[in-house]
Amino acid sequence: MKSSESFLPTAATVLMIAAVFAVGTVAQAPQVPAAGTAGAPPPPARPNRAPTNLQVLPKDTTGQQLREVMAQWNSALGVQCNTCHTEDSKNLNPNGKPRLLCADDTKPEKTTARTMYKLTGTINQSVIKIGSTGTQVTCGTCHRGHLTPEAFVAPPAANQRPTQAAPSAGAAPQPQS
């Protein structure tokens, strides 16, 4: 038997197996949801209530806008909401965690956050741009995901560019490399 003659039955068998597999895969019934969740609607989105006690953000800031600003600050500082907001241990969320008293001003971290927000605004109004990129100063500019900015460490003297001595009187200036 020629090799081309034996190839045809083998190819037909492979195609038949692939077709059966494809039909079986497509025809599978959808997975049944876990008990108690069949047909259950997703939980409703938590409403963004109108903010109160705004002291540095514009008074017309919406709840959604405030939530977005707070998410940016959380990320830039590597913190959670309870870093600045007091927890109400007598009033629990459905997940069992205490609700936050967002309008409460007893935590000093909240006062610090307000001061730092005003500081970044002042810097951005004074400097306007960093270099020519148009980038503005944010919490993350200094904090980089940490509650306390990391201290700047100057490079060792060996890595610094040597200072050039002033040319002596009458000497021609040396070209810089």
Secondary structure, 3 states (H helix, E strand, C coil): CCHHHHHHHHHHHHHHHHHHHHHHHHCCCCCCCCCCCCCCCCCCCCCCCCCCCCCCCCCCCCHHHHHHHHHHHHHHHCCCHHHCCEEEEEEECCCCCEEEECCCCCCHHHHHHHHHHHHHHHHHHHHCCCCCCCCCCCHHHHHCCCCCCCCCCCCCHHHCCCCCCCCCCCCCCCCCC
